[in-house]
Amino acid sequence: MKIFKVTANNRKHAFEVRTRRQTFLFPYAKTDPAPLRTDRVAEVFVDPELGNEGFTYRLDSGAEGSVHIDAVLEHNEDPSLMAELTLYRLTQDAQKRFEASGLSVRDVSRWLGTSPTQLYRLLDPTNYTKSVRQLISLLYLLGCEVDVEVRQRPRRPIAS
């Protein structure tokens, strides 16, 4: 996700990060080095060296820090990022268990009714187009039982 604009809001003690979808707040306290009343933000800009997926800020003291958009999305609990993190964790677990199982790629792909190429895509943690159903089938085949638990999370005020 690209950042279009970033500004320092000293009144809210946060950076305002604008993307195509919406504007997010990212508190100064979550940055390193953190801006202080005695050491304010002198400059902030969308960083092309981060592929416009992050911003860099410079304090009056000359100290500099950078923040990636993933940290901003995680702080704001972006629903799509949280879903991707869950899928990533499931994939990591499936990958570890597959490597420890000693089963061949051909055998597992045959039991799943898919191709070896598709199995490699399923085990790729950067592939977010796979289905949770496929991952659960793989984990079941590897001797795991997957329980999905839905629980209330603490409410956070929605930043505008």
Summary of the structure (lengths in Angstrom):
residues: 160
radius of gyration: 20.9
end to end distance: 18.6
largest distance: 64.3
contacts: 389
relative contact order: 0.11
helix: 38%
strand: 22%
